[in-house]
Amino acid sequence: MGTSLSRRALLFGRANSTAAPVATVSGACLTYLGVACQSCRDACPESAIRFRPSRAIAQPEIDGERCSGCGECLAPCPTRALSIHPEQRP
């Protein structure tokens, strides 16, 4: 029998690729502008978005191993600072 593909793999074009979709944060993120916001973290069903303390406002960090690329974090972001991109995984 051949390899079984998930619907998600087919939808994201991963049938013949090792690229997996993951979220990335751009410089438009409110936390980079000094505004406390964690709406993406609250929306993430995989708990892949964490906010690491810094000297000022906690900064977002995406855990590429946990991120499923589902896109649930995109809509809640008031500045549209998140996007989904393929990431090469070993």
C-alpha positions as CSV (number, residue, x, y, z in Angstrom):
1,M,0.0,0.0,0.0
2,G,1.0,3.6,-0.6
3,T,1.6,6.3,2.0
4,S,-1.5,7.7,3.6
5,L,-1.9,11.4,3.5
6,S,-3.9,13.6,5.8
7,R,-6.4,16.1,4.5
8,R,-4.2,18.8,5.9
9,A,-1.2,17.6,4.0
10,L,-3.1,17.6,0.8
11,L,-4.7,21.1,1.5
12,F,-1.3,22.6,2.2
13,G,0.4,20.9,-0.7
14,R,2.7,18.7,1.4
15,A,2.1,15.5,-0.5
16,N,5.7,15.4,-1.8
17,S,7.4,17.8,0.5
18,T,8.9,18.0,4.0
19,A,7.7,21.6,4.3
20,A,5.1,22.1,7.1
21,P,3.2,25.3,7.5
22,V,4.0,27.3,10.6
23,A,3.0,30.8,11.9
24,T,5.5,33.7,11.8
25,V,5.3,37.1,13.4
26,S,6.1,40.3,11.6
27,G,7.4,43.6,12.9
28,A,3.8,44.9,12.9
29,C,3.1,42.9,16.1
30,L,1.8,45.3,18.8
31,T,4.2,43.9,21.4
32,Y,7.1,45.2,19.3
33,L,5.5,48.6,19.4
34,G,5.3,48.5,23.2
35,V,1.6,47.5,23.5
36,A,0.6,44.5,25.5
37,C,-1.4,42.1,23.4
38,Q,-1.5,38.3,23.5
39,S,-4.6,37.6,21.4
40,C,-2.7,35.2,19.1
41,R,-1.6,33.1,22.1
42,D,-5.2,33.0,23.4
43,A,-6.5,31.7,20.1
44,C,-3.8,29.0,19.5
45,P,-5.3,25.6,20.0
46,E,-1.9,24.0,20.0
47,S,-0.4,26.4,22.7
48,A,2.4,27.0,20.2
49,I,2.6,30.7,20.8
50,R,4.3,31.8,24.0
51,F,5.3,35.2,25.3
52,R,8.7,35.4,26.7
53,P,9.4,38.2,29.3
54,S,11.6,41.0,28.2
55,R,12.6,44.3,29.7
56,A,9.4,45.9,28.6
57,I,6.5,44.0,27.0
58,A,6.6,40.2,26.7
59,Q,7.6,39.2,23.1
60,P,5.9,36.4,21.1
61,E,7.7,33.2,20.3
62,I,6.4,30.5,18.0
63,D,7.2,26.9,18.8
64,G,7.6,25.4,15.3
65,E,7.3,21.8,16.6
66,R,3.9,22.5,18.2
67,C,2.5,24.9,15.5
68,S,0.2,23.0,13.2
69,G,-0.2,25.8,10.8
70,C,-4.0,25.9,11.4
71,G,-4.2,29.7,11.1
72,E,-6.5,30.1,14.2
73,C,-4.1,32.9,15.4
74,L,-4.5,35.0,12.2
75,A,-8.0,36.5,12.6
76,P,-7.6,37.7,16.3
77,C,-4.5,39.7,15.5
78,P,-5.5,43.4,15.3
79,T,-2.5,44.3,13.1
80,R,-2.4,41.2,10.9
81,A,1.1,40.6,12.1
82,L,0.9,36.8,11.8
83,S,1.1,34.7,8.7
84,I,1.5,31.1,7.8
85,H,4.6,30.0,5.8
86,P,6.2,26.6,5.0
87,E,9.1,25.6,7.2
88,Q,11.6,22.9,6.3
89,R,11.7,20.2,8.9
90,P,14.2,17.3,9.0
